[in-house]
Amino acid sequence: MVLLLLVDLDADLAALRPLGGFFLLRTGAPPRSTLPSLARTYADIKSDVYENSLTFRVRKVAAALRTPETRTAASIAHQGLASRLWSAALGCAVLYGRVPDLDARLLRWDADGGAPDDLWLTEVRPLPGDAGTLARTVLDGHLEPLAEALRTRYGPAAGLLRGNAASALAGAARQLELRTRAGGRPDLAARTRDLTASLLGHPYLTGTGTLTGTAFRRRSCCLYYRVPGGGVCGDCCFTRPPRSSPHAASG
């Protein structure tokens, strides 16, 4: 059983380690100095660079899923990065009561890596752990510019990407609440739920779905059903893969 305690924000963010993969955030110098910041990643794709980290990641996801549809691969890649950002930020807010500044200029991203070795925070700067700071850090600082970059290049609908952002938040919160309850900290589980409800009320996420307890039902679809062998996700608006309209609920 993992015992989770509120402690000061440390340079290694060690309290995240027991939570595993998606929550863990490496700190300090990245393994390769050539890894780009997320700020550069969001900007480069708009300048029509043939390949940057984001286009590489989308192609990597497309190959892994064996799908020729770049719009679908872009959606899945978006949700994966959103899950990493929400998990690290929400985990810190709940366990520490503070969050590190996740300024896109401070976060280096290895588009060829998997959690937890894909993200490196070069400097830990403590910020308050309230919902407003989380929204500014993750939504304003990352998910909105990321969505704009992906729409520019691959065309997934804005509503789909907003739904991905909400789904990623709800999934991170669900795992964090389970871990904190298992660790004997129902107070932290309650804080997780309160922060999540506040964040889902943010204008960017309003109307993306319904949260009931730890269960979230989104009003859009991430398009995973369109990959070979894919189906509908647990929080999808569909109960079975749609057949008649390939673009249904993508907006």
C-alpha positions in Angstrom: 0.0 0.0 0.0 1.3 3.4 -1.0 1.3 6.1 1.7 0.9 9.5 0.2 1.8 12.6 2.2 1.7 16.3 1.5 5.3 17.5 1.4 7.3 20.5 0.1 7.8 20.7 -3.7 11.2 19.0 -4.1 13.6 19.3 -7.1 13.0 15.6 -8.1 9.2 15.7 -7.6 9.7 12.4 -5.8 6.2 12.1 -4.4 5.0 11.3 -8.0 7.2 8.2 -8.3 4.8 5.8 -6.5 2.1 6.8 -9.0 4.1 5.4 -11.9 4.4 6.1 -15.6 2.0 8.8 -16.7 2.4 10.8 -13.5 6.1 10.7 -13.3 7.9 13.9 -14.5 11.7 13.9 -15.0 13.5 17.0 -13.9 16.8 18.6 -14.6 18.9 18.4 -17.8 17.3 16.1 -20.5 19.3 13.2 -21.7 20.0 14.9 -25.1 20.5 18.7 -25.4 18.8 18.5 -28.8 15.4 17.6 -27.4 13.1 20.6 -28.3 11.0 22.5 -25.8 7.2 22.1 -26.2 7.1 25.8 -26.9 9.2 25.2 -30.0 7.2 22.2 -30.9 3.9 24.1 -30.9 5.4 27.0 -32.9 7.4 25.0 -35.5 4.4 23.1 -36.9 2.7 26.4 -37.8 5.7 27.4 -39.9 5.2 24.4 -42.2 8.4 22.7 -41.2 8.4 19.4 -42.9 9.0 17.4 -39.8 9.2 18.5 -36.2 8.5 16.6 -33.0 4.8 16.8 -33.4 4.6 15.6 -37.0 7.1 12.8 -36.0 4.9 11.8 -33.1 1.7 11.7 -35.3 3.5 9.5 -37.8 4.8 7.2 -35.0 1.3 6.8 -33.6 -0.2 6.2 -37.1 2.4 3.4 -37.7 1.8 1.9 -34.3 -2.0 1.8 -34.9 -1.6 0.8 -38.5 -3.9 3.6 -39.6 -3.5 5.7 -42.8 -5.7 8.5 -41.3 -3.5 11.2 -40.0 -6.5 13.0 -38.4 -7.1 9.9 -36.2 -3.4 9.6 -35.4 -3.3 13.3 -34.5 -6.2 12.8 -32.1 -4.6 9.9 -30.3 -1.3 11.6 -30.1 -3.0 14.7 -28.6 -4.8 12.6 -26.0 -1.5 10.9 -25.0 0.3 14.2 -24.4 -2.7 15.7 -22.7 -2.8 12.7 -20.3 0.9 13.2 -19.4 0.5 16.9 -18.7 -2.7 16.5 -16.6 -1.3 13.6 -14.7 1.9 15.3 -13.6 0.2 18.6 -12.8 -2.8 17.2 -11.0 -0.6 14.7 -9.1 1.6 17.6 -7.8 -1.4 19.8 -6.9 -2.9 17.0 -4.8 0.2 15.5 -3.2 2.2 18.7 -2.7 -0.5 21.3 -2.6 1.6 23.1 -5.2 2.5 22.6 -8.9 5.7 23.2 -10.8 5.7 25.8 -13.4 5.1 23.8 -16.6 5.9 26.7 -18.9 6.3 25.2 -22.4 9.8 26.7 -22.6 10.9 24.7 -19.6 9.5 21.3 -20.8 11.5 19.3 -23.2 9.8 16.5 -25.1 11.1 13.4 -26.7 8.6 12.5 -29.4 10.1 9.1 -29.8 9.9 8.3 -26.1 7.2 6.8 -23.9 6.1 7.7 -20.4 7.9 8.6 -18.2 11.0 9.3 -20.4 9.2 11.6 -22.9 9.0 14.7 -20.7 11.7 16.6 -18.9 11.2 19.7 -16.8 14.5 21.6 -16.8 13.7 23.8 -13.8 11.3 23.3 -10.9 9.6 26.6 -10.0 6.8 26.2 -7.5 3.3 27.7 -8.2 0.1 27.5 -6.2 -1.9 24.2 -6.5 -5.3 25.7 -7.1 -7.6 25.0 -10.0 -7.0 28.4 -11.6 -3.3 27.9 -11.7 -3.7 24.3 -13.1 -6.0 25.7 -15.8 -3.4 28.4 -16.8 -0.6 25.9 -16.6 -2.1 23.0 -18.6 -4.9 24.4 -20.6 -3.6 27.9 -21.5 0.0 27.0 -21.6 -0.2 23.7 -23.5 -3.5 22.1 -24.6 -4.9 25.2 -26.4 -1.7 25.9 -28.4 -1.3 22.1 -29.0 -4.8 21.8 -30.3 -4.3 24.9 -32.6 -1.1 23.3 -34.0 -2.8 20.0 -34.7 -5.8 21.6 -36.3 -3.5 23.6 -38.5 -1.7 20.6 -39.7 -4.2 17.7 -39.5 -7.7 19.2 -39.2 -9.2 17.4 -36.2 -12.3 19.2 -35.0 -11.9 21.7 -32.1 -14.7 19.9 -30.2 -12.9 16.6 -30.5 -9.7 18.0 -29.1 -11.6 19.7 -26.2 -13.2 16.3 -25.5 -9.7 14.7 -25.5 -8.5 17.3 -23.0 -11.4 16.6 -20.7 -11.1 12.8 -21.1 -7.4 13.0 -20.3 -8.1 15.0 -17.1 -10.9 12.7 -16.0 -8.7 9.6 -16.6 -5.8 11.1 -14.6 -8.1 12.1 -11.8 -9.7 8.6 -11.7 -6.3 6.9 -11.3 -5.1 9.5 -8.7 -8.2 9.1 -6.6 -7.9 5.3 -6.7 -4.2 5.5 -5.6 -4.8 8.0 -2.8 -7.7 6.0 -1.4 -5.6 2.8 -1.6 -2.9 4.8 0.3 -5.3 5.6 3.1 -5.7 9.2 2.2 -9.4 9.9 1.5 -8.7 13.6 2.1 -6.5 13.6 -1.0 -9.0 11.6 -3.0 -11.6 14.3 -2.1 -9.1 17.1 -3.2 -8.6 15.3 -6.5 -12.4 15.2 -7.1 -12.8 18.9 -6.1 -10.0 20.1 -8.4 -11.3 17.9 -11.3 -14.8 19.3 -11.0 -13.5 22.8 -10.9 -11.3 22.3 -14.0 -14.2 20.7 -16.0 -16.1 23.9 -15.3 -13.4 25.9 -17.2 -14.8 27.5 -20.4 -12.5 25.4 -22.6 -13.9 22.2 -21.1 -17.5 23.2 -20.3 -19.9 21.0 -22.2 -17.4 18.3 -23.1 -19.0 15.7 -21.0 -20.5 14.6 -17.7 -18.6 13.6 -14.6 -20.5 11.2 -12.2 -18.3 10.2 -9.3 -15.1 9.1 -11.0 -16.8 8.1 -14.2 -16.7 10.5 -17.2 -18.9 10.3 -20.3 -17.7 12.6 -23.1 -19.9 14.2 -25.8 -17.4 13.6 -28.6 -15.3 10.7 -29.9 -11.5 10.5 -30.2 -11.8 8.4 -33.4 -10.1 5.4 -32.0 -12.9 3.2 -33.4 -11.5 4.1 -36.9 -8.1 2.3 -36.4 -7.9 -1.3 -37.5 -9.2 -3.5 -34.7 -10.2 -0.4 -32.7 -13.4 0.0 -30.7 -15.0 2.6 -28.5 -13.3 3.9 -25.3 -14.9 3.6 -21.9 -15.9 7.2 -21.8 -17.0 7.5 -25.5 -20.3 9.1 -26.5 -20.9 5.9 -28.5 -21.8 2.6 -27.0 -20.7 0.8 -30.2 -18.6 1.9 -33.2 -20.6 4.0 -35.6 -21.1 2.6 -39.1 -23.2 5.1 -41.1 -21.2 8.3 -40.7 -17.4 8.2 -40.5 -17.2 11.7 -39.1 -20.0 11.4 -36.5 -19.3 13.0 -33.2 -15.8 14.2 -34.2 -16.7 17.8 -33.5 
